[in-house]
Amino acid sequence: MRIVSLLLIVLVSGSLQGCFPVVAGGVGVGVMMAQDRRTSGAYVEDQAIETKAFDRIGKQYKDVHVNVTSFNRNVLISGEVQSEAVKAEIGRLVSGIENVRNVSNELIISGPSSLTSRSSDSLITSDVKLRFVQDKRFDADHVKVVTENGTVFLMGIVKRAEADAATEVASMTGGVQRVVKLFEYLD
């Protein structure tokens, strides 16, 4: 089924004269979706959930550092806010978005993280992903990695053995202070 979808994209691309960037981008997304264990509908809904969440949070709160990651309609909220009340309200805002199944509100009460801290988190995420690619016990494309303040959050639809391997790899990566598993299990 996935191969047929990819072939259909390639065939349709021939009729879009002068639209190579659109076709190339579409094929790239198609390949990513083909390797993903989420349905194409869930993939699109995850993007919509993230966009709506950022919009709602941004309209109400200006002085917060909040990241929203949706995977198979399960949402991770991470970052820093000023108070428990703001944390709870952001959780309610995100929970109220259509198609959200579950919210993991991992916001911490603190001032916004520094550029140095965020850069360090980006490096940790890149290092974890690279180590995932090198590890042959699971497919790196099945695990989403989010890092916030040295905490690595792992999301995906995986088998328990894959989750254990991914958790082990992430926990052994330099700079990681804690690993939080937010997986859905196939077995």
Residue, then its C-alpha position, 0 to 999 in steps of 0.5 A: m500500500r505504501i509503495v503504491s502511494l509513493l508510485l502515485i506521487v511520482l506519477v502525478s509529479g510528472s503532470l506538475q510542470g515547473c513545480f519541482p520544489v513542490v514535488a520534491g518536498g511532497v516526495g520527501v514528506g511521502v517518504m517520511m510518512a511511508q517509514d512512519r508507523r503512524t497513519s498518514g491521517a495521524y501524521v497530518e493531525d499531529q502537525a495541525i495539533e502543534t500549530k493550533a497549540f502554538d497559536r493558542i499559547g502564543k495568543q495568551y502568553k508572551d513571556v513563556h518558553v513552551n514547546v509542543t510536540s505531537f506524536n500519534r495525537n499524544v502531546l508533549i508540552s515542555g519548557e518553562v513557565q512562571s507558575e503552576a497556574v500558567k502550567a495548568e492553564i497551558g495544559r488545559l488549552v492543549s487538552g482542548i484541541e480537537n483530536v488530542r488523545n493524551v497530554s504529558n505536561e512536562l513544563i517546569i516552573s522557572g524563568p525561560s532557559s538561556l540560549t546556551s541551554r537551548s543550544s546544548d539541548s539541540l546538540i544532545t538531541s542531534d547526538v541521540k539521533l545519531r546514536f540511534v542511527q548507529d544502533k541496529r536494534f531498532d529503526a531510528d525513524h520510529v523514535k522521536v527525540v525531544t530534549e529540554n533542560g537536559t531531559v530527553f523525551l522519547m516518543g513513538i510507536v514501538k515494541r518494548a525491546e525497541a523502547d528499551a534499546a532506545t532508552e539505553v542509548a539515550s541514557m548513555t549519551g553525554g549531557v543527558q540528565r534524565v530520560v522520559k519514555l512516552f511510547e505507545y507499545l505494539d506488544 
